[in-house]
Structure formats: C-alpha cells, structure tokens
Amino acid sequence: MEKFIELLVQMNPFDLVQVVFWGLAGAISFYFSIGNARVWTSISIGFFLIFLSQAYGINPWGHYQKLTAYHHIVGTVAIMTITHGFLEYYVFCRTFEISGNKLIVYLSTLGILIAAGVFLLINPTPSPNTIRNMKMIENAIWVFLCIMNIELIRKIYSAIRDSDISKGFIAFGIVFVCIFMWRGADLYLQIFQWDQDWQDIITLMTEESTDIDEYMGRVEFSREVIRYAGVLSGVSVGGAFTYMYKLLK
Amino acid sequence: MFLLPKGSALFENLAVSKLKLPDVLSKLNNGSFTGYASFVFQSSTAILVFEAGKLVSVIVEGKNGMRESGFQALSSLAELMVTTGSGALNVYKLSKDLTMCIHALLEGETLCKAQDLKLIDINALLKKIKDDHMNGCLRIYTDEHSAMIFYKDGNPLGFFHDGASDIETSPAESQKIAGTPGAKIDLFSTKSADELMGTNLLEFTNVQKIWDTCVALHKSVIDKTNTERQERDRKVLSQQLAELEEAVKSIVGEYVGRVGRGIVDKEISENGGNSCLVDADRAEKFIKGVERAAKLLVSGTNIKLMMEKLTSTISLAKSEF
C-alpha cells in the first residue's frame, strides 16, 4: 500500500488525473455493458480494458517488464474489441441481425488476455526497446482503428439519425477524435524517436545521438496534445457512456 | 304441371338430395313398378311414368312452362337432383290402364289443344273416342279448374279433377267444369298399354353415365366456385395483412426511426411472412424480435410505449381475422 501511495505521489498530476478519469470511464462502461444489449458488450468491455492498459502508471508491480508489456497488449486488445463492437453495431444497422451472447464476449476477451499472458510468460523478458516497440505497435493500431471507428460511427449515425440514441454516437465520434489525437501524437513522437522512452534508451544503453533539440517546439506541442487529449479521451468516454445510458433509459 | 291422380302412394316427400337417380330408376325397374314418380323442385317438376318397371315416358317441366322429354329430360332431372339442395320424390302406384292414360296426357299424340268447348260438338267428339276405341285422356279446363277423363278402348276409366286426390267414378265435376263459360278441352291419345310395353327408355339410356357426368360437372363447378372464393378470400386476407403490416411499420418507425421499417421487414421475413402478425406464437416471436432490436436504438420508456401500442394493434387485428 505504501508503495502504491508512493507511486501516486511520484506520478505526473496529468497522468494521475488521466488514470482516474479512465478508471471512472472504465467503471461506467463496464456497468453499461451489464444492463444493455449484447452488441454494447464488446464496446463497453473495450473501453474498460483501456483503463486496465492505462493503469500501469499506478501498478505497484509496474517495474516488472513483462507486466508493462502486458499493459500494452491489453491496450491493443481494447481497441480491437471496441472496433469489433462498432462493426457489429454497423452490421446490425444494415441487416438488423443480432447474434451471439454476452457470456461468449466476456469469455473470448478473457481467453485472448490469458493467451497474451501465456505468450509473455513463455518468451524472454522484453527489453526496454521491445516494450517501446510494443507501445508503438499499440499506438499504430489505435490510430488506424480510430479512423476506422470514426468512419463506422459516421455510417451508423447516418443509418439511425432519427432514433433516440443517434446523438450518443456523435459523442462516441468525439471520443475517437480525442483518442486519435492522443495516440496519434504519441505515435508521431515514437516514429521520429522523440519519445521519452527512446531518450531513456539512448541515454542509458547506446551511444546514439538524437535530433530532439532541433525540433523541441513540435515535440513539446505533441507532448501537450498527448496530455490534454489523453485526459479529454477519458472524460469523453465517461461522458459518452453516461449520455448513452441516459438516452437508453 | 298437371295435377295427377295419386293412386296408391309408395313413397311421399322423400328428400331428393339424399337420392341417386340411377338407384331410384333401378329400384323401380327391378320392382316391375307401374305408376309414376314425381320429382318436385322449386323451379321444375319431373314425372317419370313406368309400366311394369319399364320407363315409358319422362317429362321435366319448368315453372315457365318449358318442357323437356326423353333423354334430354333425364339429363335435366339428373342435373336438378345434383345441383338442387331441396326437392321431394313421390312415387304413386297406378293401374296399368291409368298409367297408360297418364302417359297419353304427358307424351301422347295431341288431337285437340285448347279448343273452346262452345266451338266444338262435344257429343261427336265423345262418339269418335268411343268409335275409334281410343286410349287417352280428355282434359276439360277453365282458368280456375280442370278435370280429366281417362279412356281405354273408347270407354271411360275414371274421372279426375283438381282438388281430388284420386280417380272418381262420377262425371259430375267434369260436367260442371264443361258447363262453365270459357271452358276448353285438350285431347291426347296414346298406344295401348301392351304396345307401350315395347318402349323402355332405360334400355337405350345410360343413366349411370348421365348421373356421373352431372356429378362430375357439378363437382367441377363447386370446385371452381370454391377456388374462386378461396382466391378472393386470399386476396382480401392478403390486403388486410398488408394493411396491418403497414400499421405495425408506422408504429415501429414512429419510435425507432426509419430503420424501424427495416427491423419489421426482417422480423416478418424470419417469422414466415406477414401472416405471423395474426398467429399467436409467431406474433409473440415477432414482437420479441422487434423489441430486441429496438433496445439498441430506443430508450426504455419509448420501448415500453411502442410495445404497448404494437401489442394492442396486433391483438385487435387478430380478433378481427
């Protein structure tokens, strides 16, 4: 417990606020998945998993590299689950078909997370570089799937624009714009090796130099985008689910 | 149709709808029946005259006075029996001679027709009947009454008048009608009873085939009528179902939006067409399907309102079908 409090104290206030908001959003989305139709389960679980992926900052065992890597895998699974949910919703809007059940969604997600855990356990401890690669892959997938989800949401909205919950999808559209900016800015820094992880790696492990000083303006801007868009993402997810809950009540 | 003497009644008022013409004729033929059978329908009357089981004459006369005889009459009788739900059969046994006279009345040679009694010498006519040893029937009638005198070999067999049920021996009623102003006479003659025995319509008429043809024809008419009625009913039902489907789509569309119509289409298709709306089990499945899909699009309050409206519309329609 002392270690946990120490971690909280050491954390950047922005990161702490972001984790807290993701925690709230995760709780709301998970609660939403329990009381609503099957199609919402994938979407809700996905957003809940974002919280788990973001919680590494307050994880007392976060210094274990396998656990850090696991957080990134959970993040990747999160956006894939969310996309699967929106894709199902889009299919429903076109065909009015609703298949599957909630238990299968829960168990499938759990199965994937267990398989990811087993994958990490049977492989060597990931180096900081490997973890950074994982984080970069996670961000790339997030950015790509955010664009796809924005398009899916646009199509869903145009199909159901005169229904009660159509405005709720606009809220989800805002969520994905925020997430796109947050993850996109992070990916931008990673691609140009201006991210903090890379700076730490080259300082501690290699003799490589960096050109970060030449582009400090855009690096700082990107870092600000990551901070604010990250917080806004968490806030908007919580808000979107609360709004959707109100619309469906 | 003339009123005929009843003689001895074998059957009276048998329901024709339960009888088959070949069976009736076969029974009378096999029983060497002498007399006549009358089939009385609302629109027509048929008289079949038998001599010792042989069918010597058949007459079918409509209310309009149109007469048919022979094969044509048998066909019409068969048709009437098959197509008419009502009708009664009377079978009267008569003497051989009187039967001959009935045949003369129905199908004999007409010697006089509607002759004004004032214009003819009745005594001369009666003398001629006697001298010619005539077999037949002299009918005397006015607009209100009629009487018949049956002759065998020129001698009166008996007298019959409307209001009586059988042959009488007294000519009083006949003379009374003959004395009425405006009275007219018909005179019909026929061959002797023995000669008539040479005629049997049943020998050269396939009654069974006539009957079967009529039954088949009637069945085809009924089948056609039924098919047309079913087709008409189907069209009406189809229109009613289409109207109900549209009403359901409007309700769902009102709460769910334009995708609501698609949801209704899909659920109707999955439950075997719009007839599911008036089938208890399938209607329940349909309503559940719509509710399940609507939960993804509509608030709980609106779903409740929509379901109430939907259920009451479908229940009302089911009670009307």
Chai-1 contact restraints between the chains, C-beta under 6 A:
chainA,res_idxA,chainB,res_idxB,connection_type,confidence,min_distance_angstrom,max_distance_angstrom,comment,restraint_id
A,A37,B,K295,contact,1.0,0.0,6.0,A-B,restraint_1
A,A37,B,L296,contact,1.0,0.0,6.0,A-B,restraint_2
A,V39,B,L296,contact,1.0,0.0,6.0,A-B,restraint_3
A,F96,B,G262,contact,1.0,0.0,6.0,A-B,restraint_4
A,F96,B,I263,contact,1.0,0.0,6.0,A-B,restraint_5
A,F96,B,K266,contact,1.0,0.0,6.0,A-B,restraint_6
A,F96,B,A293,contact,1.0,0.0,6.0,A-B,restraint_7
A,I160,B,V259,contact,1.0,0.0,6.0,A-B,restraint_8
A,I160,B,L297,contact,1.0,0.0,6.0,A-B,restraint_9
A,D162,B,G257,contact,1.0,0.0,6.0,A-B,restraint_10
A,D162,B,R258,contact,1.0,0.0,6.0,A-B,restraint_11
A,S163,B,V256,contact,1.0,0.0,6.0,A-B,restraint_12
A,S163,B,G257,contact,1.0,0.0,6.0,A-B,restraint_13
A,S163,B,L297,contact,1.0,0.0,6.0,A-B,restraint_14
A,D164,B,V298,contact,1.0,0.0,6.0,A-B,restraint_15
A,D164,B,S299,contact,1.0,0.0,6.0,A-B,restraint_16
A,I165,B,L297,contact,1.0,0.0,6.0,A-B,restraint_17
A,L247,B,S299,contact,1.0,0.0,6.0,A-B,restraint_18
A,L248,B,S299,contact,1.0,0.0,6.0,A-B,restraint_19
A,K249,B,S299,contact,1.0,0.0,6.0,A-B,restraint_20
A,K249,B,G300,contact,1.0,0.0,6.0,A-B,restraint_21
